[in-house]
């Protein structure tokens, strides 16, 4: 059964040529024919993601990876085509959207959590866990404007990961924080996989994609090509980049094989 089904999806953006730097130029521009180019990012794309699958989305910068995630999250509307989702969707795209710098970290936990659709009762239950995961126990009653950018992202990340969803859309989430925090994040990610959540991961870390994902979508030239062999998909991307292929991942022995050994 599908969690996400995309049919004949297209998305373009209009790029104006004339830059208006003053109010006078803006007024004059009202009477001129505007010159714009159309950039087609996705062109008649179709695919499906099954419930409980973990899918990696890879491609060059500007290929349309983040645009595709924003379409799946209903942040962008498609020019044509249809997107169907089954279950609650939580996007990890622009972490901290909705934070108020004048409020404390504590107040922002509830503000951001409610924006993500979490009931206040649920947030109270999860509050200590959110703060501990973000490693902000000493600073939670400090105003957000006094947080470093890293502290703010850790807090936003922790709130989002505590949301109870069916589909998680993740954009470069393993680049948040230091190495220790990234390892904690991977454990949470593995927990979501074990609970059969549907995970869609955009990442430039090809080893992360190969480690966690069951299949890969390569976004290039407006198309999305699906690979059920993650190493094959990663190497198709490396070929586009003019790089040498990676060897297959080493096989992990099963529990039965380990016990025999």
Backbone torsions as a table, in degrees:
resi	resn	phi	psi	omega
1	UNK	NA	135.0	-175.4
2	UNK	-78.5	149.2	169.2
3	UNK	-98.5	-36.0	178.4
4	UNK	-134.9	131.1	176.4
5	UNK	-131.6	121.9	-177.6
6	UNK	-115.5	129.8	-177.2
7	UNK	-129.4	120.1	172.4
8	UNK	51.2	46.7	-174.8
9	UNK	-84.0	130.9	175.9
10	UNK	-134.5	145.0	177.6
11	UNK	-147.8	128.9	178.0
12	UNK	-128.1	159.8	174.8
13	UNK	-128.6	142.9	177.5
14	UNK	-93.5	130.7	-177.8
15	UNK	-114.7	108.6	-180.0
16	UNK	-72.3	148.0	179.6
17	UNK	-92.4	-34.4	-173.4
18	UNK	-90.7	121.7	179.3
19	UNK	-93.9	126.1	179.3
20	UNK	-100.6	116.6	-175.4
21	UNK	-108.3	-2.7	179.5
22	UNK	-145.5	165.2	179.7
23	UNK	-65.4	-36.0	179.1
24	UNK	-63.6	-44.7	178.0
25	UNK	-62.2	-35.4	177.6
26	UNK	-63.8	-44.5	-179.9
27	UNK	-64.5	-44.2	178.6
28	UNK	-63.8	-34.2	-179.2
29	UNK	-66.1	-22.1	179.0
30	UNK	-64.4	-25.0	-175.9
31	UNK	-103.7	2.9	178.6
32	UNK	-107.9	149.8	174.9
33	UNK	-72.9	123.4	-176.6
34	UNK	-77.1	132.4	177.0
35	UNK	-97.3	119.7	-179.3
36	UNK	-135.0	148.7	169.7
37	UNK	-102.4	152.6	175.7
38	UNK	-108.5	121.4	177.7
39	UNK	-101.4	111.5	179.1
40	UNK	-87.2	112.9	-175.8
41	UNK	-89.3	-44.3	178.6
42	UNK	-129.7	135.4	-172.2
43	UNK	-130.6	101.5	173.5
44	UNK	57.0	53.2	-175.4
45	UNK	-91.2	136.2	176.0
46	UNK	-137.0	136.6	174.0
47	UNK	-168.7	168.7	174.1
48	UNK	-137.8	150.6	176.9
49	UNK	-123.7	126.4	-176.5
50	UNK	-79.0	155.2	176.9
51	UNK	-61.0	131.8	179.2
52	UNK	87.6	-2.6	179.0
53	UNK	-80.6	150.8	170.3
54	UNK	-114.5	118.8	-172.8
55	UNK	-120.4	132.6	175.2
56	UNK	-99.2	137.0	176.3
57	UNK	-112.7	120.9	-177.3
58	UNK	-127.2	163.7	179.9
59	UNK	157.3	168.5	-179.2
60	UNK	-68.0	161.4	173.0
61	UNK	-57.8	132.6	179.4
62	UNK	83.5	5.1	-177.8
63	UNK	-77.8	-19.7	179.0
64	UNK	117.3	11.2	-178.7
65	UNK	-61.6	-53.3	-178.0
66	UNK	-68.8	-33.4	175.1
67	UNK	-61.0	-42.4	178.5
68	UNK	-61.8	-44.1	178.3
69	UNK	-61.8	-41.1	-179.2
70	UNK	-67.8	-30.9	173.7
71	UNK	-67.5	-43.8	178.8
72	UNK	-63.3	-31.4	-179.3
73	UNK	-86.8	0.5	-178.4
74	UNK	65.7	22.2	173.0
75	UNK	-77.2	-40.7	171.9
76	UNK	-104.2	152.9	172.4
77	UNK	-103.7	138.8	179.5
78	UNK	-72.6	153.6	172.5
79	UNK	-69.6	-38.8	174.1
80	UNK	-155.8	166.0	-179.3
81	UNK	101.1	-178.5	-172.5
82	UNK	-141.4	141.4	174.7
83	UNK	-123.9	124.4	176.1
84	UNK	-116.0	134.6	175.1
85	UNK	-129.0	147.7	177.1
86	UNK	-118.2	113.4	-179.3
87	UNK	108.3	177.1	-177.7
88	UNK	-81.7	133.7	-177.4
89	UNK	-109.0	131.3	173.5
90	UNK	-122.1	119.4	179.4
91	UNK	-92.5	136.9	171.6
92	UNK	-108.2	64.2	-171.7
93	UNK	-104.8	-56.2	178.7
94	UNK	-124.4	81.8	-173.0
95	UNK	-60.7	136.3	177.4
96	UNK	91.9	2.3	175.4
97	UNK	-61.7	126.6	-177.3
98	UNK	100.9	-9.4	175.1
99	UNK	-62.7	142.9	176.1
100	UNK	-111.2	113.5	-175.5
101	UNK	-63.7	-19.9	-179.0
102	UNK	-83.7	-12.8	179.1
103	UNK	-94.1	162.1	178.2
104	UNK	-76.3	167.7	174.5
105	UNK	-57.7	-41.5	178.6
106	UNK	-57.5	-48.1	-178.3
107	UNK	-66.5	-34.9	-179.8
108	UNK	-72.2	-27.0	174.3
109	UNK	-58.1	-46.6	-178.4
110	UNK	-73.3	-39.2	179.3
111	UNK	-62.2	-52.3	-176.6
112	UNK	-69.0	-38.6	178.9
113	UNK	-62.0	-41.0	178.8
114	UNK	-67.2	-37.9	175.9
115	UNK	-59.5	-36.9	178.9
116	UNK	-80.2	0.5	173.9
117	UNK	94.7	12.3	179.9
118	UNK	-88.7	132.6	177.4
119	UNK	-65.5	150.9	-179.2
120	UNK	-60.3	-37.5	179.2
121	UNK	-61.6	-42.1	179.1
122	UNK	-65.3	-40.8	-180.0
123	UNK	-65.1	-37.9	176.6
124	UNK	-62.3	-40.4	179.9
125	UNK	-65.3	-38.6	-174.6
126	UNK	-94.4	-1.6	-170.1
127	UNK	-57.0	-52.1	-177.7
128	UNK	-60.7	-36.9	179.4
129	UNK	-66.7	-40.6	178.5
130	UNK	-62.3	-47.6	-177.0
131	UNK	-66.2	-42.1	-179.4
132	UNK	-64.6	-41.6	-179.9
133	UNK	-64.5	-37.4	179.3
134	UNK	-77.2	-9.8	179.3
135	UNK	60.9	45.7	-175.4
136	UNK	-125.4	25.9	-176.3
137	UNK	-55.8	-40.6	-176.7
138	UNK	-76.1	-17.5	-170.1
139	UNK	-117.5	7.0	-169.8
140	UNK	-68.4	-22.6	178.7
141	UNK	-101.1	13.8	173.1
142	UNK	-87.8	146.4	176.9
143	UNK	-64.0	143.8	-174.7
144	UNK	-61.4	-30.4	-178.2
145	UNK	-65.1	-16.0	177.7
146	UNK	-95.0	-0.4	175.8
147	UNK	-79.2	149.2	168.2
148	UNK	-72.2	164.9	179.1
149	UNK	-61.8	-36.4	178.9
150	UNK	-64.8	-40.3	178.1
151	UNK	-63.7	-41.8	-179.8
152	UNK	-63.7	-43.2	-179.2
153	UNK	-66.9	-39.6	178.3
154	UNK	-61.8	-41.0	179.2
155	UNK	-65.6	-46.2	179.5
156	UNK	-61.3	-42.5	179.6
157	UNK	-61.4	-44.4	-178.2
158	UNK	-64.6	-41.3	178.8
159	UNK	-62.4	-47.5	-176.8
160	UNK	-63.5	-41.2	-177.6
161	UNK	-69.5	-21.0	178.6
162	UNK	-84.8	-6.7	178.9
163	UNK	-72.2	141.5	-177.8
164	UNK	-95.5	101.4	-176.8
165	UNK	-126.9	173.4	176.1
166	UNK	-101.1	-31.5	-177.6
167	UNK	-128.9	127.5	178.4
168	UNK	-115.3	126.5	177.4
169	UNK	-107.8	115.6	-168.4
170	UNK	-122.5	124.2	-178.9
171	UNK	-114.2	104.7	177.2
172	UNK	53.3	43.6	-175.4
173	UNK	-71.9	-23.1	-176.7
174	UNK	-86.0	10.3	173.9
175	UNK	-100.6	3.6	-178.2
176	UNK	-82.5	132.1	173.0
177	UNK	76.2	-172.5	179.7
178	UNK	-83.1	-176.9	-175.2
179	UNK	-61.6	-41.2	-179.2
180	UNK	-62.6	-41.8	179.6
181	UNK	-68.2	-37.3	177.9
182	UNK	-63.5	-37.9	177.8
183	UNK	-65.9	-40.1	176.2
184	UNK	-62.5	-39.4	-179.3
185	UNK	-64.4	-38.9	179.1
186	UNK	-64.6	-35.4	178.1
187	UNK	-66.2	-39.4	175.6
188	UNK	-63.0	-43.2	179.0
189	UNK	-59.9	-44.4	178.1
190	UNK	-63.3	-35.0	176.7
191	UNK	-64.9	-39.8	177.0
192	UNK	-64.5	-40.1	176.7
193	UNK	-61.4	-43.6	-179.0
194	UNK	-63.7	-29.1	178.5
195	UNK	-88.2	9.6	175.7
196	UNK	62.1	35.9	171.8
197	UNK	-77.1	153.2	176.6
198	UNK	-88.6	123.0	-174.6
199	UNK	-122.8	127.8	177.4
200	UNK	-120.0	114.9	-169.2
201	UNK	-118.8	119.0	169.2
202	UNK	-93.6	127.1	-178.7
203	UNK	-154.8	144.4	171.6
204	UNK	-89.2	-7.6	177.9
205	UNK	-85.5	100.3	-175.4
206	UNK	-68.0	-30.9	176.8
207	UNK	-67.5	-36.7	176.1
208	UNK	-63.4	-43.2	178.5
209	UNK	-61.2	-44.9	-179.4
210	UNK	-67.3	-34.1	-177.3
211	UNK	-71.0	-40.1	-169.5
212	UNK	-105.1	-22.6	-167.9
213	UNK	-99.6	147.6	176.9
214	UNK	-88.7	-25.6	175.3
215	UNK	-151.2	166.9	-173.2
216	UNK	-129.1	139.3	169.2
217	UNK	-109.2	121.7	175.8
218	UNK	-98.8	118.5	-179.4
219	UNK	-97.6	117.7	-179.9
220	UNK	-156.8	136.2	177.2
221	UNK	54.0	39.1	176.0
222	UNK	80.5	-1.4	-178.2
223	UNK	-112.0	159.9	174.8
224	UNK	-123.1	114.7	-180.0
225	UNK	-104.9	131.8	-175.6
226	UNK	-97.5	136.5	176.2
227	UNK	-128.2	122.4	176.6
228	UNK	-82.9	-16.0	171.4
229	UNK	-99.4	110.9	-173.2
230	UNK	-63.9	-37.2	178.6
231	UNK	-64.8	-38.9	177.0
232	UNK	-62.1	-42.6	179.1
233	UNK	-65.0	-44.4	178.2
234	UNK	-61.3	-41.3	-179.0
235	UNK	-72.1	-28.3	173.2
236	UNK	-64.0	-39.3	176.5
237	UNK	-66.9	-43.5	179.2
238	UNK	-62.9	-32.5	176.5
239	UNK	-65.4	-41.9	176.1
240	UNK	-58.8	-36.5	-178.4
241	UNK	-84.5	-1.3	-179.5
242	UNK	73.7	29.7	-178.1
243	UNK	-110.6	159.6	179.2
244	UNK	-70.6	148.5	179.0
245	UNK	-69.4	153.6	175.3
246	UNK	-89.0	149.3	176.1
247	UNK	-72.9	160.8	176.9
248	UNK	-59.5	151.7	175.5
249	UNK	-66.8	144.6	176.3
250	UNK	-63.7	143.1	179.5
251	UNK	-69.9	135.6	176.3
252	UNK	-92.5	121.7	-178.6
253	UNK	-64.3	143.2	178.3
254	UNK	-70.3	169.1	179.2
255	UNK	-61.6	-37.8	-179.6
256	UNK	-64.8	-43.6	179.5
257	UNK	-64.6	-39.4	179.9
258	UNK	-64.6	-40.7	-178.8
259	UNK	-67.5	-35.2	178.3
260	UNK	-66.8	-41.2	179.7
261	UNK	-66.1	NA	NA
